[in-house]
Amino acid sequence: MNIPTGMSPQTAMHYRNIDVQLRNVFNQSYEQQLRAAHGQMHQLHVGHGAAFAANNSHKYVNNSGRGAQRNAHRHH
């Protein structure tokens, strides 16, 4: 941060300290948000994979029964 014209060195140092503190808070907050988003993404990915596997196994188990019912219905 450059010292603006007419600002005393003490005032400039004060604003520089505030600037550093704000950047630290922002960076910490951003890092926490990234970690939280990554955790949520991982949970969604794992959850989706488990749901997909359960859904597909359910389809495979019931597929033969549904086909038999459809075929029996068509022959009537």
N, C-alpha and C positions, 0 to 999 in steps of 0.2 A: 504494500500500500504506500503510495507516494503521499508526502505531506502536502495538502492543498495550500495554496497561497493565502497568507494571513492567519494560518493556524499555528498556534504555539507548539513546540515539540512535546510538551506535556499532554496537550489535548490530542495530538496526533498519536502519541503512545497509548492513550486511553482508548481511542477508536481502534487502533491496531490490536490491542488486547481483546476488545469486544469482537473484532473480526475473527481472530483466532479461536475464541471460545465458540462463536456461532458455527464456524466451520467444523470444529470438533463435535459439537452436538449434532450437526447435520450428518456428518460422516458416520457417527455411531448409530443414529436413527436409521440411516440408509442401510447400514450393514445389518441391523436387526430386522429390517423389513425384507432384505434379500434372504436372510436365513429363514425367516418365517415363511416366505413365499416358496423357498426351496423345499422346506419341510412339508408344506401343503401339497406341492406338486408331487413329491415322492409318495405321500399318503394317497393322493388321488390315483396315481399311476398304479400303486400296489392294489388299491381297492378296486380299480377298474379291471385289472388283470384277474383278480380273484372272482369278481362278478362275471367277467367274460367267461372264465373257465367253468364256473358253476352253471351259467346260462347254457353254454354249449354242451356240457355233460348232460344237462336236463333235456336238451333237444335230442341228443343221441339216444338217450334212454327211452324217450317217448316216441321217437320217430317211427319205429316199427309198429307200435300200437296205433298211431294216427293213420299210418298208411293202410293198415288192415281195416280200420274203421271206414276210411274213404273208399277203399276197394269194395268192401262189403256193401256200402251204401250205393255204389254205382251199379252193382249187379242186381239190386232189387228192382 
